[in-house]
Every structure is written in C-alpha cells, then in structure tokens.
Amino acid sequence: MMNDFNWDLNRLAIDTNSNTEGRRSLTREEMFVLSWLIFYNKDRDYRQLLGDCKLSKEQCEIALQGLTDLGLLYLR
C-alpha cells in the first residue's frame, strides 16, 4: 500500500543553507511536512507522516515537491 509513493523519505535532507531571497512563503502543508522531517531525521515512514501531519497522500507529495522546488530539500 505505501510502496506507490514517489519519495524515499530517508534519503531526503534539509538544505539549511538554501537561499531565502525572493522565496515565496511556505504553504500550511509544506510547513507541516518540513517540521515533521526535521523532527524525524531517521526511520521515516509515510504512514507516520500522513498520520502525524493529518494530510492526504496527494497533499504530502505536493508539499515534498514544493519544498524541493524551493531548494529546502534534496536527495542525499
């Protein structure tokens, strides 16, 4: 059931040196997902992400893509 996600959560890293100049504000969903990723820095699981953030799969995927597009996340 959880194998159809596009992201490997354990390979995602937060870029603490990303440029904030001219960046748009984060969406509510992006804030939840980013906070969750900061709090859980290993053994990340989609079921836990969806449950803790109370978001749908689609909302999580959009938030992860948005955070990546903003340069806040990258795959290690």
C-alpha positions as CSV (number, residue, x, y, z in Angstrom):
1,M,0.0,0.0,0.0
2,M,2.7,2.5,0.9
3,N,5.1,1.4,-1.9
4,D,3.5,3.7,-4.5
5,F,5.0,6.9,-3.1
6,N,7.5,8.8,-5.2
7,W,9.9,9.8,-2.4
8,D,12.3,7.9,-0.3
9,L,11.8,9.8,3.0
10,N,15.1,8.5,4.5
11,R,17.1,9.9,1.6
12,L,15.6,13.5,2.0
13,A,17.9,16.0,3.6
14,I,17.1,19.6,4.6
15,D,19.3,22.3,3.0
16,T,20.0,24.7,5.9
17,N,22.0,26.9,3.5
18,S,19.3,27.4,1.0
19,N,18.8,31.0,-0.3
20,T,15.7,32.7,1.2
21,E,15.9,35.8,-1.0
22,G,12.8,36.2,-3.1
23,R,11.3,32.9,-1.9
24,R,7.6,32.6,-1.5
25,S,6.0,31.7,1.8
26,L,5.6,28.1,2.6
27,T,2.1,26.6,2.4
28,R,0.5,25.1,5.5
29,E,1.2,21.6,4.2
30,E,4.8,22.4,3.4
31,M,5.3,23.7,7.0
32,F,3.8,20.5,8.5
33,V,6.0,18.2,6.3
34,L,9.2,20.2,6.8
35,S,8.6,20.3,10.6
36,W,8.0,16.6,10.6
37,L,11.1,15.9,8.5
38,I,13.2,18.0,11.0
39,F,11.7,16.1,14.0
40,Y,12.1,12.7,12.4
41,N,15.6,12.6,10.9
42,K,15.8,8.8,10.6
43,D,13.4,5.8,10.2
44,R,10.9,8.0,8.4
45,D,7.7,6.3,7.4
46,Y,4.9,7.5,5.1
47,R,2.2,6.1,7.4
48,Q,3.5,8.1,10.3
49,L,4.0,11.3,8.1
50,L,0.4,11.1,6.9
51,G,-1.0,10.4,10.4
52,D,1.1,13.0,12.2
53,C,0.5,15.8,9.7
54,K,-3.1,14.7,9.0
55,L,-2.6,15.1,5.3
56,S,-3.6,13.0,2.3
57,K,-1.0,11.3,0.2
58,E,-1.5,13.9,-2.6
59,Q,-1.0,16.8,-0.1
60,C,2.2,15.2,1.1
61,E,3.5,14.7,-2.4
62,I,2.7,18.3,-3.4
63,A,4.4,19.6,-0.2
64,L,7.5,17.5,-0.8
65,Q,7.7,18.7,-4.4
66,G,7.2,22.3,-3.3
67,L,9.9,22.0,-0.7
68,T,12.3,20.5,-3.3
69,D,11.4,23.2,-5.8
70,L,12.2,25.9,-3.2
71,G,15.6,24.3,-2.5
72,L,14.8,23.4,1.0
73,L,15.0,19.6,0.4
74,Y,17.3,17.5,-1.6
75,L,18.1,13.8,-2.1
76,R,21.3,12.6,-0.5
